[in-house]
């Protein structure tokens, strides 16, 4: 035990260094998202995350949006605990047989106008779980989807860009 502790103190971490933040790009993205949300809704955008049966990789990236580095609140976006207070349902994973009813209830409880965002490859078409006996397929097989954000898992920046694309698409309608 002592040897392991001493090695960890002298050799440093074995992980890679984090990428250098592009503060200018994040600031521009923040302005764009906030402007689009204010123009469309007159307020911040509320998001309800729904896990329909995923491996949790996409949830980790979604939760990273709330950390100090990405700070989702500065973009005018926030997560809510109830679909009754949400504008967007952000659904991850393939829809399993056991989660079908829960997803439908969350969708029906979300007030209009509402948008559904399918996050990750599994949410798009079932991904590697597509042929499982417990999987019904992608999110669009159960509820209508307005936007697919590809990736396995998509990065937090890709998630923010996807939400901005959704707001721009809705504003253009």
Helices and strands as residue ranges (DSSP letters): H 2-11, H 23-41, E 45-51, H 57-64, G 72-75, E 77-79, G 83-85, E 88-92, E 95-96, H 100-109, E 115-119, H 121-125, G 127-129, E 135-137, G 139-141, E 147-149, H 156-172
